[in-house]
């Protein structure tokens, strides 16, 4: 069987993947969780909120409601009070209780392993579902969060702002076994080096491929 040749853009994606892997060998999700359910909850809380803030909230939340069976029985006012500092807390509280009930009713309290089943849960979109599929089940996944969208556009790997479009473009470029860790590493790079509005371009391992630098005339 003849393996199709990689396109120039696929080759570029492979090169960027290798540079990120060298710079960030530990491609770990920064959300702290001990079980698939807890990671699902933490990821839902992370919408419009920093992972650092979520990690301050979840210890008490998980101590009180470590399983979907227990969270399904919680009062929405109690969950609201516990997650108030993470933003959009009323909507998130309703979603956490609803998705916990749905897990119990539809999946025997287990987090499902398919995009269709995950996105059918209350408050769970493709970003959250992809993170669960990649981190919990080891499946090829592309988490198109704000860092991934911004930086892959700068690198010329994507040319859209919509998460689903960026996800589709990256899936066509990345090796499936590298896609999940690629996204984690892009997030780490976005926090450490390619920070929005104050990028540290001089120390960026990806500067040769960056359109921001090229447009600014900082590289030839």
N, CA, C and O of each residue as an XYZ file, in Angstrom:
880
protein
N       0.835     -1.200      0.000
C       0.000      0.000      0.000
C       0.872      1.253      0.000
O       1.759      1.401      0.841
N       0.614      2.146     -0.944
C       1.403      3.361     -1.068
C       0.828      4.441     -0.157
O      -0.363      4.749     -0.218
N       1.684      5.011      0.686
C       1.264      6.078      1.576
C       1.235      7.398      0.814
O       2.237      7.774      0.205
N       0.113      8.108      0.834
C       0.049      9.385      0.111
C       1.087     10.372      0.627
O       1.349     10.454      1.826
N       1.673     11.121     -0.308
C       2.656     12.130      0.094
C       1.978     13.240      0.885
O       0.831     13.600      0.619
N       2.701     13.775      1.856
C       2.167     14.871      2.646
C       2.182     16.166      1.835
O       3.116     16.426      1.076
N       1.150     16.960      2.003
C       1.121     18.273      1.368
C       2.087     19.193      2.086
O       2.487     18.896      3.212
N       2.476     20.311      1.467
C       3.357     21.272      2.157
C       2.787     21.727      3.492
O       3.538     21.899      4.452
N       1.475     21.926      3.574
C       0.875     22.372      4.831
C       0.907     21.260      5.879
O       1.097     21.533      7.064
N       0.724     20.018      5.455
C       0.847     18.895      6.387
C       2.281     18.761      6.887
O       2.509     18.478      8.063
N       3.242     18.963      5.996
C       4.640     18.924      6.409
C       4.936     20.022      7.426
O       5.658     19.802      8.398
N       4.380     21.188      7.197
C       4.548     22.295      8.133
C       3.942     21.940      9.489
O       4.541     22.209     10.530
N       2.764     21.343      9.475
C       2.117     20.939     10.725
C       2.957     19.922     11.473
O       3.046     19.975     12.700
N       3.576     18.992     10.751
C       4.436     17.982     11.390
C       5.659     18.649     12.007
O       6.092     18.275     13.097
N       6.212     19.636     11.311
C       7.395     20.333     11.841
C       7.026     21.103     13.106
O       7.762     21.060     14.091
N       5.911     21.795     13.090
C       5.466     22.539     14.258
C       5.170     21.595     15.418
O       5.482     21.898     16.570
N       4.571     20.459     15.110
C       4.288     19.450     16.133
C       5.572     19.006     16.819
O       5.617     18.885     18.043
N       6.617     18.763     16.031
C       7.893     18.314     16.589
C       8.531     19.389     17.467
O       9.088     19.079     18.520
N       8.454     20.643     17.042
C       9.015     21.737     17.835
C       8.276     21.899     19.164
O       8.890     22.120     20.208
N       6.960     21.786     19.106
C       6.175     21.888     20.341
C       6.456     20.721     21.283
O       6.518     20.894     22.501
N       6.623     19.543     20.710
C       6.893     18.360     21.529
C       8.223     18.509     22.258
O       8.355     18.093     23.409
N       9.196     19.096     21.595
C      10.501     19.312     22.232
C      10.402     20.380     23.324
O      11.016     20.257     24.383
N       9.622     21.428     23.051
C       9.511     22.527     24.012
C       8.642     22.173     25.208
O       8.887     22.639     26.321
N       7.622     21.345     24.976
C       6.660     20.991     26.038
C       6.461     19.471     26.054
O       5.429     18.972     25.607
N       7.445     18.749     26.564
C       7.339     17.275     26.535
C       6.159     16.738     27.331
O       5.608     15.692     26.990
N       5.764     17.445     28.392
C       4.617     17.019     29.191
C       3.368     17.728     28.684
O       3.063     18.844     29.104
N       2.664     17.084     27.795
C       1.462     17.685     27.199
C       0.255     17.336     28.052
O      -0.528     16.451     27.708
N       0.114     18.035     29.161
C      -0.924     17.698     30.129
C      -2.012     18.755     30.161
O      -1.748     19.947     30.006
N      -3.226     18.303     30.362
C      -4.338     19.204     30.600
C      -4.134     19.854     31.967
O      -3.787     19.172     32.932
N      -4.345     21.153     32.054
C      -4.104     21.849     33.320
C      -5.283     21.774     34.280
O      -5.162     22.194     35.431
N      -6.410     21.251     33.837
C      -7.545     21.055     34.744
C      -7.273     19.857     35.639
O      -6.814     18.817     35.167
N      -7.555     20.000     36.933
C      -7.278     18.943     37.899
C      -8.531     18.124     38.160
O      -9.567     18.653     38.562
N      -8.418     16.815     37.923
C      -9.562     15.918     38.110
C      -9.047     14.501     38.319
O      -7.990     14.134     37.808
N      -9.800     13.712     39.073
C      -9.396     12.348     39.389
C     -10.177     11.294     38.608
O      -9.757     10.140     38.535
N     -11.292     11.677     38.034
C     -12.141     10.726     37.314
C     -12.642     11.363     36.024
O     -12.605     12.586     35.890
N     -13.112     10.551     35.066
C     -13.694     11.123     33.851
C     -14.839     12.080     34.139
O     -14.958     13.114     33.482
N     -15.684     11.751     35.109
C     -16.792     12.638     35.458
C     -16.277     13.974     35.966
O     -16.788     15.024     35.578
N     -15.280     13.945     36.820
C     -14.733     15.190     37.352
C     -14.095     16.033     36.248
O     -14.201     17.259     36.268
N     -13.438     15.391     35.292
C     -12.863     16.145     34.178
C     -13.966     16.761     33.321
O     -13.827     17.885     32.838
N     -15.047     16.032     33.135
C     -16.180     16.567     32.394
C     -16.742     17.802     33.084
O     -17.015     18.808     32.431
N     -16.914     17.732     34.391
C     -17.417     18.866     35.168
C     -16.437     20.042     35.096
O     -16.848     21.178     34.855
N     -15.161     19.776     35.300
C     -14.159     20.849     35.284
C     -14.105     21.523     33.919
O     -13.954     22.742     33.833
N     -14.224     20.749     32.869
C     -14.180     21.327     31.526
C     -15.393     22.203     31.268
O     -15.284     23.264     30.653
N     -16.552     21.755     31.742
C     -17.750     22.602     31.597
C     -17.574     23.905     32.367
O     -17.988     24.961     31.888
N     -16.978     23.851     33.529
C     -16.755     25.061     34.324
C     -15.747     26.005     33.674
O     -15.779     27.211     33.923
N     -14.858     25.471     32.849
C     -13.774     26.279     32.291
C     -14.222     27.223     31.186
O     -13.447     28.082     30.766
N     -15.454     27.085     30.704
C     -15.943     28.002     29.675
C     -15.980     29.426     30.230
O     -16.542     29.664     31.299
N     -15.386     30.364     29.506
C     -15.311     31.758     29.942
C     -14.700     31.890     31.343
O     -15.081     32.765     32.121
N     -13.756     31.013     31.640
C     -13.101     31.037     32.946
C     -11.726     30.401     32.800
O     -11.543     29.508     31.973
N     -10.763     30.846     33.589
C      -9.423     30.273     33.505
C      -9.374     28.911     34.198
O     -10.130     28.646     35.132
N      -8.478     28.064     33.725
C      -8.292     26.769     34.379
C      -7.832     26.943     35.815
O      -8.206     26.163     36.691
N      -7.022     27.964     36.058
C      -6.541     28.206     37.416
C      -7.700     28.484     38.360
O      -7.722     27.985     39.485
N      -8.651     29.272     37.910
C      -9.824     29.570     38.737
C     -10.652     28.313     38.962
O     -11.125     28.066     40.071
N     -10.827     27.521     37.910
C     -11.594     26.268     38.043
C     -10.933     25.359     39.076
O     -11.617     24.741     39.892
N      -9.613     25.278     39.040
C      -8.899     24.411     39.976
C      -9.014     24.868     41.425
O      -8.805     24.075     42.342
N      -9.345     26.139     41.639
C      -9.604     26.610     42.994
C     -11.003     26.220     43.465
O     -11.246     26.057     44.661
N     -11.905     26.074     42.520
C     -13.303     25.787     42.836
C     -13.571     24.300     43.031
O     -14.326     23.909     43.922
N     -12.954     23.481     42.202
C     -13.352     22.070     42.133
C     -13.013     21.207     43.354
O     -13.750     20.255     43.610
N     -11.957     21.469     44.120
C     -11.719     20.586     45.267
C     -12.918     20.471     46.203
O     -13.306     19.363     46.573
N     -13.506     21.593     46.587
C     -14.669     21.552     47.473
C     -15.879     20.955     46.769
O     -16.653     20.212     47.372
N     -16.038     21.283     45.489
C     -17.165     20.750     44.719
C     -17.081     19.230     44.610
O     -18.079     18.535     44.806
N     -15.900     18.718     44.302
C     -15.741     17.269     44.142
C     -15.765     16.543     45.479
O     -16.156     15.378     45.547
N     -15.355     17.215     46.526
C     -15.452     16.590     47.853
C     -16.908     16.378     48.240
O     -17.257     15.370     48.855
N     -17.748     17.328     47.876
C     -19.172     17.228     48.209
C     -19.942     16.355     47.218
O     -20.878     15.648     47.593
N     -19.533     16.415     45.939
C     -20.273     15.701     44.885
C     -19.280     15.003     43.945
O     -19.068     15.463     42.823
N     -18.675     13.907     44.389
C     -17.637     13.263     43.584
C     -18.158     12.429     42.419
O     -17.383     12.081     41.529
N     -19.439     12.102     42.398
C     -19.992     11.219     41.373
C     -21.240     11.852     40.754
O     -21.859     12.728     41.357
N     -21.606     11.407     39.553
C     -22.839     11.938     38.958
C     -24.073     11.591     39.773
O     -25.030     12.366     39.807
N     -24.065     10.449     40.424
C     -25.207     10.073     41.251
C     -25.431     11.087     42.373
O     -26.570     11.424     42.696
N     -24.344     11.567     42.960
C     -24.461     12.525     44.056
C     -24.786     13.923     43.535
O     -25.612     14.627     44.117
N     -24.137     14.327     42.439
C     -24.406     15.663     41.918
C     -25.813     15.767     41.345
O     -26.406     16.846     41.363
N     -26.352     14.672     40.841
C     -27.716     14.678     40.304
C     -28.743     15.032     41.371
O     -29.831     15.513     41.053
N     -28.403     14.794     42.636
C     -29.327     15.060     43.744
C     -29.109     16.433     44.378
O     -29.826     16.811     45.305
N     -28.128     17.174     43.884
C     -27.793     18.463     44.492
C     -28.864     19.509     44.198
O     -29.580     19.417     43.200
N     -28.963     20.484     45.060
C     -29.820     21.630     44.820
C     -29.060     22.651     43.985
O     -27.877     22.901     44.219
N     -29.745     23.234     43.015
C     -29.070     24.158     42.116
C     -28.493     25.339     42.880
O     -27.430     25.842     42.515
N     -29.171     25.796     43.935
C     -28.663     26.924     44.712
C     -27.344     26.586     45.399
O     -26.471     27.441     45.550
N     -27.213     25.334     45.811
C     -25.966     24.920     46.474
C     -24.810     24.910     45.483
O     -23.718     25.385     45.795
N     -25.046     24.371     44.292
C     -23.994     24.346     43.276
C     -23.640     25.768     42.851
O     -22.466     26.089     42.665
N     -24.647     26.612     42.698
C     -24.384     28.011     42.331
C     -23.449     28.675     43.333
O     -22.509     29.369     42.946
N     -23.704     28.464     44.602
C     -22.872     29.085     45.638
C     -21.439     28.579     45.578
O     -20.505     29.332     45.853
N     -21.256     27.321     45.224
C     -19.918     26.732     45.208
C     -19.106     27.160     43.992
O     -17.876     27.188     44.049
N     -19.781     27.496     42.889
C     -19.061     27.817     41.648
C     -19.225     29.277     41.253
O     -18.874     29.653     40.134
N     -19.741     30.089     42.132
C     -20.099     31.471     41.805
C     -18.945     32.251     41.179
O     -19.180     33.073     40.294
N     -17.740     32.023     41.602
C     -16.612     32.843     41.144
C     -16.117     32.493     39.749
O     -15.204     33.147     39.247
N     -16.692     31.479     39.111
C     -16.156     31.074     37.799
C     -16.906     31.690     36.622
O     -16.543     31.436     35.473
N     -17.936     32.486     36.870
C     -18.636     33.133     35.773
C     -19.734     32.274     35.186
O     -19.595     31.056     35.077
N     -20.841     32.923     34.802
C     -22.001     32.203     34.244
C     -22.415     31.053     35.155
O     -22.812     29.984     34.691
N     -22.313     31.292     36.457
C     -22.471     30.202     37.418
C     -23.881     29.641     37.451
O     -24.060     28.457     37.738
N     -24.876     30.449     37.166
C     -26.246     29.925     37.200
C     -26.487     28.913     36.083
O     -27.036     27.836     36.316
N     -26.072     29.270     34.874
C     -26.215     28.342     33.748
C     -25.393     27.085     33.969
O     -25.861     25.975     33.716
N     -24.166     27.263     34.442
C     -23.293     26.112     34.659
C     -23.841     25.196     35.749
O     -23.751     23.975     35.630
N     -24.401     25.763     36.794
C     -24.966     24.939     37.869
C     -26.108     24.088     37.351
O     -26.195     22.900     37.662
N     -26.987     24.692     36.561
C     -28.096     23.919     35.987
C     -27.579     22.821     35.072
O     -28.082     21.698     35.089
N     -26.561     23.155     34.266
C     -26.003     22.154     33.350
C     -25.355     20.991     34.105
O     -25.516     19.835     33.711
N     -24.629     21.283     35.178
C     -23.940     20.224     35.922
C     -24.935     19.244     36.534
O     -24.720     18.032     36.502
N     -26.006     19.762     37.081
C     -27.017     18.870     37.656
C     -27.726     18.085     36.557
O     -27.973     16.888     36.701
N     -28.053     18.768     35.453
C     -28.748     18.101     34.358
C     -27.888     17.017     33.713
O     -28.369     15.910     33.473
N     -26.616     17.324     33.431
C     -25.774     16.319     32.788
C     -25.499     15.148     33.732
O     -25.330     14.015     33.283
N     -25.454     15.417     35.030
C     -25.280     14.327     35.995
C     -26.480     13.389     35.955
O     -26.318     12.169     35.970
N     -27.670     13.950     35.904
C     -28.876     13.128     35.795
C     -28.895     12.351     34.493
O     -29.288     11.185     34.462
N     -28.470     13.000     33.417
C     -28.449     12.336     32.110
C     -27.452     11.183     32.086
O     -27.722     10.139     31.492
N     -26.296     11.368     32.733
C     -25.323     10.280     32.821
C     -25.923      9.085     33.560
O     -25.732      7.937     33.158
N     -26.645      9.364     34.637
C     -27.254      8.285     35.414
C     -28.362      7.589     34.632
O     -28.471      6.363     34.653
N     -29.173      8.370     33.950
C     -30.334      7.817     33.259
C     -29.981      7.120     31.950
O     -30.594      6.114     31.595
N     -28.991      7.657     31.231
C     -28.688      7.147     29.887
C     -27.454      6.247     29.835
O     -27.349      5.382     28.965
N     -26.513      6.453     30.775
C     -25.212      5.786     30.658
C     -24.772      5.099     31.946
O     -23.579      4.867     32.142
N     -25.701      4.776     32.812
C     -25.398      4.076     34.070
C     -24.334      4.793     34.890
O     -23.539      4.152     35.576
N     -24.317      6.123     34.820
C     -23.375      6.905     35.607
C     -21.982      6.996     35.028
O     -21.087      7.556     35.660
N     -21.779      6.452     33.825
C     -20.457      6.479     33.194
C     -20.403      7.562     32.115
O     -21.404      7.846     31.459
N     -19.237      8.154     31.942
C     -19.037      9.134     30.880
C     -18.918      8.386     29.556
O     -18.081      7.491     29.438
N     -19.730      8.727     28.557
C     -19.699      7.993     27.288
C     -18.473      8.327     26.453
O     -17.808      9.339     26.672
N     -18.189      7.457     25.491
C     -16.962      7.579     24.706
C     -17.231      7.925     23.246
O     -16.471      7.517     22.367
N     -18.291      8.664     22.975
C     -18.553      9.076     21.593
C     -18.934     10.546     21.549
O     -19.523     11.082     22.488
N     -18.589     11.183     20.446
C     -18.926     12.595     20.267
C     -20.431     12.800     20.331
O     -20.902     13.744     20.965
N     -21.180     11.931     19.687
C     -22.630     12.074     19.658
C     -23.237     12.003     21.052
O     -24.093     12.815     21.403
N     -22.796     11.033     21.847
C     -23.353     10.875     23.190
C     -22.919     12.010     24.110
O     -23.707     12.478     24.931
N     -21.693     12.448     23.981
C     -21.204     13.525     24.843
C     -21.909     14.841     24.543
O     -22.329     15.543     25.463
N     -22.041     15.181     23.271
C     -22.652     16.464     22.935
C     -24.168     16.456     23.145
O     -24.809     17.503     23.063
N     -24.736     15.295     23.414
C     -26.153     15.225     23.768
C     -26.389     15.576     25.236
O     -27.530     15.776     25.652
N     -25.309     15.652     26.024
C     -25.425     16.017     27.434
C     -25.592     17.531     27.579
O     -25.077     18.296     26.764
N     -26.292     17.947     28.589
C     -26.551     19.373     28.812
C     -25.250     20.161     28.979
O     -24.405     19.819     29.806
N     -25.106     21.216     28.183
C     -23.969     22.108     28.309
C     -22.671     21.604     27.709
O     -21.641     22.265     27.840
N     -22.692     20.450     27.052
C     -21.456     19.872     26.503
C     -21.403     20.118     24.997
O     -22.243     19.623     24.246
N     -20.405     20.888     24.568
C     -20.183     21.132     23.152
C     -19.001     20.338     22.637
O     -18.465     19.482     23.341
N     -18.598     20.616     21.423
C     -17.527     19.837     20.797
C     -16.186     20.041     21.504
O     -15.389     19.108     21.593
N     -15.931     21.249     22.006
C     -14.664     21.488     22.705
C     -14.550     20.571     23.912
O     -13.539     19.891     24.085
N     -15.575     20.551     24.742
C     -15.564     19.702     25.933
C     -15.509     18.232     25.537
O     -14.746     17.456     26.113
N     -16.319     17.853     24.554
C     -16.354     16.453     24.127
C     -15.007     16.000     23.597
O     -14.563     14.893     23.902
N     -14.350     16.840     22.807
C     -13.043     16.467     22.273
C     -12.023     16.278     23.378
O     -11.211     15.355     23.315
N     -12.049     17.137     24.394
C     -11.099     16.985     25.495
C     -11.317     15.657     26.214
O     -10.354     14.969     26.555
N     -12.569     15.298     26.442
C     -12.866     14.026     27.106
C     -12.438     12.851     26.227
O     -11.827     11.901     26.716
N     -12.752     12.910     24.952
C     -12.389     11.817     24.052
C     -10.878     11.630     23.991
O     -10.391     10.500     23.958
N     -10.140     12.729     23.975
C      -8.687     12.636     23.895
C      -8.033     12.249     25.199
O      -7.205     11.339     25.231
N      -8.394     12.931     26.286
C      -7.702     12.725     27.560
C      -8.175     11.479     28.296
O      -7.379     10.814     28.958
N      -9.448     11.159     28.190
C      -9.979     10.002     28.920
C      -9.861      8.723     28.105
O      -9.453      7.683     28.621
N     -10.220      8.807     26.831
C     -10.321      7.586     26.025
C      -9.188      7.407     25.013
O      -9.137      6.404     24.301
N      -8.279      8.390     24.955
C      -7.125      8.260     24.074
C      -7.458      8.268     22.601
O      -6.713      7.711     21.796
N      -8.563      8.890     22.232
C      -8.979      8.950     20.834
C      -8.433     10.215     20.177
O      -8.167     11.198     20.869
N      -8.260     10.210     18.850
C      -7.828     11.428     18.170
C      -8.829     12.561     18.426
O     -10.028     12.396     18.206
N      -8.338     13.686     18.882
C      -9.227     14.782     19.245
C      -8.547     16.111     18.983
O      -7.327     16.233     19.091
N      -9.351     17.105     18.639
C      -8.856     18.461     18.423
C      -9.697     19.408     19.258
O     -10.869     19.637     18.959
N      -9.098     19.957     20.303
C      -9.792     20.887     21.182
C      -9.516     22.305     20.682
O      -8.444     22.858     20.927
N     -10.472     22.881     19.993
C     -10.291     24.196     19.373
C     -10.692     25.298     20.346
O     -11.753     25.908     20.213
N      -9.828     25.541     21.321
C     -10.107     26.624     22.273
C      -9.514     27.928     21.740
O      -8.999     27.966     20.623
N      -9.586     28.983     22.528
C      -9.151     30.289     22.039
C      -7.661     30.328     21.704
O      -7.266     30.961     20.725
N      -6.832     29.659     22.506
C      -5.398     29.614     22.213
C      -5.145     28.895     20.895
O      -4.373     29.375     20.066
N      -5.779     27.770     20.700
C      -5.573     26.977     19.485
C      -6.025     27.754     18.260
O      -5.329     27.773     17.244
N      -7.178     28.393     18.345
C      -7.675     29.170     17.209
C      -6.727     30.314     16.886
O      -6.351     30.500     15.728
N      -6.344     31.072     17.883
C      -5.486     32.241     17.663
C      -4.123     31.855     17.113
O      -3.661     32.439     16.133
N      -3.475     30.876     17.735
C      -2.094     30.562     17.365
C      -2.018     29.792     16.054
O      -1.110     30.034     15.259
N      -2.930     28.885     15.811
C      -2.878     28.168     14.524
C      -3.206     29.091     13.366
O      -2.744     28.852     12.251
N      -3.993     30.142     13.593
C      -4.191     31.156     12.558
C      -2.896     31.914     12.302
O      -2.531     32.151     11.151
N      -2.194     32.298     13.376
C      -0.916     32.989     13.215
C       0.102     32.129     12.479
O       0.923     32.643     11.720
N       0.046     30.827     12.704
C       1.000     29.906     12.076
C       0.605     29.523     10.659
O       1.363     28.850      9.961
N      -0.572     29.945     10.235
C      -1.018     29.624      8.888
C      -1.535     28.214      8.723
O      -1.719     27.745      7.600
N      -1.775     27.526      9.839
C      -2.337     26.176      9.754
C      -3.848     26.225      9.570
O      -4.437     25.321      8.976
N      -4.464     27.267     10.073
C      -5.900     27.460      9.918
C      -6.160     28.889      9.458
O      -5.293     29.758      9.545
N      -7.376     29.108      8.966
C      -7.708     30.436      8.463
C      -9.139     30.820      8.819
O      -9.759     31.639      8.140
N      -9.652     30.227      9.877
C     -11.001     30.515     10.331
C     -10.991     30.818     11.823
O     -10.020     30.530     12.523
N     -12.077     31.400     12.294
C     -12.212     31.715     13.714
C     -13.233     30.824     14.410
O     -13.246     30.731     15.637
N     -14.091     30.167     13.626
C     -15.123     29.316     14.214
C     -14.507     28.014     14.706
O     -13.789     27.362     13.947
N     -14.762     27.610     15.953
C     -14.138     26.401     16.500
C     -14.310     25.155     15.640
O     -13.348     24.411     15.447
N     -15.501     24.910     15.121
C     -15.713     23.692     14.326
C     -14.921     23.734     13.031
O     -14.424     22.703     12.578
N     -14.795     24.914     12.427
C     -14.017     25.024     11.195
C     -12.534     24.819     11.475
O     -11.843     24.144     10.712
N     -12.045     25.400     12.569
C     -10.641     25.212     12.949
C     -10.377     23.741     13.260
O      -9.352     23.193     12.854
N     -11.286     23.110     13.969
C     -11.144     21.682     14.263
C     -11.017     20.873     12.977
O     -10.147     20.009     12.867
N     -11.876     21.149     12.013
C     -11.851     20.400     10.751
C     -10.546     20.636      9.995
O      -9.972     19.700      9.437
N     -10.077     21.881      9.975
C      -8.831     22.173      9.271
C      -7.640     21.473      9.921
O      -6.767     20.958      9.223
N      -7.601     21.450     11.251
C      -6.489     20.794     11.938
C      -6.538     19.283     11.788
O      -5.493     18.642     11.670
N      -7.719     18.708     11.789
C      -7.828     17.257     11.604
C      -7.243     16.830     10.258
O      -6.707     15.729     10.130
N      -7.349     17.699      9.266
C      -6.825     17.375      7.935
C      -5.301     17.487      7.879
O      -4.677     16.988      6.943
N      -4.700     18.140      8.878
C      -3.260     18.387      8.850
C      -2.469     17.552      9.838
O      -1.345     17.144      9.544
N      -3.036     17.293     11.000
C      -2.281     16.665     12.082
C      -2.336     15.149     11.997
O      -3.334     14.578     11.558
N      -1.259     14.503     12.419
C      -1.297     13.056     12.590
C      -2.294     12.744     13.704
O      -2.212     13.345     14.775
N      -3.234     11.819     13.483
C      -4.277     11.570     14.491
C      -3.730     11.293     15.882
O      -4.294     11.752     16.876
N      -2.634     10.545     15.958
C      -2.087     10.192     17.268
C      -1.424     11.378     17.971
O      -1.106     11.295     19.157
N      -1.214     12.477     17.247
C      -0.569     13.658     17.828
C      -1.556     14.785     18.105
O      -1.210     15.751     18.785
N      -2.776     14.678     17.592
C      -3.671     15.836     17.591
C      -4.044     16.316     18.989
O      -4.057     17.520     19.245
N      -4.345     15.393     19.891
C      -4.760     15.804     21.231
C      -3.622     16.509     21.963
O      -3.822     17.580     22.537
N      -2.443     15.922     21.946
C      -1.299     16.539     22.627
C      -0.862     17.828     21.946
O      -0.385     18.752     22.605
N      -1.025     17.892     20.627
C      -0.729     19.138     19.908
C      -1.539     20.286     20.498
O      -1.005     21.369     20.739
N      -2.811     20.051     20.726
C      -3.673     21.116     21.269
C      -3.266     21.499     22.686
O      -3.252     22.681     23.029
N      -2.934     20.508     23.510
C      -2.460     20.819     24.860
C      -1.189     21.664     24.805
O      -1.024     22.605     25.581
N      -0.302     21.319     23.888
C       0.968     22.050     23.796
C       0.757     23.465     23.266
O       1.445     24.393     23.692
N      -0.178     23.637     22.350
C      -0.490     24.985     21.866
C      -1.008     25.845     23.023
O      -0.639     27.013     23.144
N      -1.858     25.271     23.866
C      -2.372     26.009     25.024
C      -1.225     26.394     25.956
O      -1.156     27.534     26.417
N      -0.329     25.453     26.234
C       0.823     25.750     27.086
C       1.679     26.861     26.471
O       2.154     27.749     27.178
N       1.869     26.803     25.161
C       2.667     27.820     24.463
C       1.968     29.176     24.518
O       2.617     30.212     24.670
N       0.643     29.163     24.394
C      -0.107     30.412     24.452
C      -0.052     31.076     25.807
O      -0.123     32.301     25.906
N       0.075     30.284     26.848
C       0.158     30.840     28.199
C       1.577     31.264     28.558
O       1.774     32.231     29.294
N       2.566     30.537     28.037
C       3.946     30.790     28.444
C       4.680     31.772     27.533
O       5.493     32.565     28.007
N       4.399     31.725     26.229
C       5.195     32.499     25.268
C       4.322     33.357     24.353
O       4.457     34.580     24.335
N       3.440     32.728     23.603
C       2.614     33.457     22.639
C       1.376     34.014     23.339
O       0.246     33.637     23.029
N       1.610     34.903     24.273
C       0.531     35.487     25.066
C      -0.147     36.582     24.246
O       0.526     37.436     23.670
N      -1.449     36.555     24.195
C      -2.171     37.571     23.429
C      -1.810     38.968     23.927
O      -1.796     39.225     25.130
N      -1.518     39.866     22.985
C      -1.197     41.278     23.229
C       0.200     41.508     23.816
O       0.662     42.648     23.862
N       0.874     40.455     24.261
C       2.262     40.643     24.726
C       3.085     39.382     24.451
O       3.640     38.786     25.373
N       3.162     38.981     23.178
C       3.908     37.769     22.825
C       5.410     37.950     23.017
O       5.951     39.029     22.777
N       6.067     36.893     23.447
C       7.514     36.905     23.631
C       8.165     36.302     22.386
O       8.698     35.192     22.414
N       8.107     37.054     21.315
C       8.512     36.533     20.008
C       9.983     36.117     19.957
O      10.342     35.179     19.245
N      10.822     36.808     20.705
C      12.263     36.535     20.632
C      12.612     35.126     21.085
O      13.607     34.561     20.634
N      11.807     34.556     21.968
C      12.118     33.228     22.490
C      11.153     32.163     21.965
O      11.134     31.039     22.465
N      10.363     32.514     20.970
C       9.354     31.584     20.451
C       9.986     30.564     19.516
O      10.671     30.932     18.561
N       9.759     29.284     19.787
C      10.322     28.224     18.956
C       9.604     28.116     17.615
O      10.071     27.422     16.712
N       8.484     28.794     17.485
C       7.698     28.725     16.253
C       7.805     30.002     15.419
O       7.029     30.188     14.482
N       8.738     30.869     15.739
C       8.780     32.194     15.107
C       9.026     32.128     13.609
O       8.590     33.020     12.882
N       9.708     31.105     13.126
C       9.972     31.011     11.692
C       8.699     30.770     10.889
O       8.656     31.045      9.690
N       7.675     30.261     11.541
C       6.416     29.977     10.856
C       5.311     30.969     11.206
O       4.157     30.768     10.827
N       5.650     32.025     11.917
C       4.623     32.921     12.454
C       4.327     34.080     11.509
O       5.233     34.825     11.136
N       3.077     34.232     11.124
C       2.695     35.318     10.231
C       2.731     36.670     10.933
O       2.903     37.700     10.281
N       2.573     36.680     12.248
C       2.629     37.938     12.999
C       4.006     38.569     12.835
O       4.116     39.765     12.566
N       5.039     37.780     12.993
C       6.394     38.292     12.849
C       6.676     38.686     11.399
O       7.314     39.706     11.140
N       6.200     37.874     10.460
C       6.442     38.162      9.050
C       5.793     39.478      8.648
O       6.394     40.285      7.938
N       4.550     39.691      9.110
C       3.827     40.922      8.779
C       4.461     42.122      9.456
O       4.419     43.232      8.926
N       5.045     41.906     10.620
C       5.701     43.002     11.333
C       7.094     43.296     10.786
O       7.738     44.262     11.196
N       7.552     42.461      9.863
C       8.869     42.667      9.264
C      10.007     42.298     10.160
O      11.122     42.792      9.991
N       9.738     41.409     11.143
C      10.774     41.050     12.102
C      11.600     39.842     11.677
O      12.664     39.571     12.234
N      11.084     39.115     10.671
C      11.870     38.029     10.114
C      11.779     38.143      8.596
O      10.837     38.735      8.069
N      12.737     37.589      7.912
C      12.745     37.665      6.456
C      11.866     36.577      5.876
O      11.739     36.471      4.656
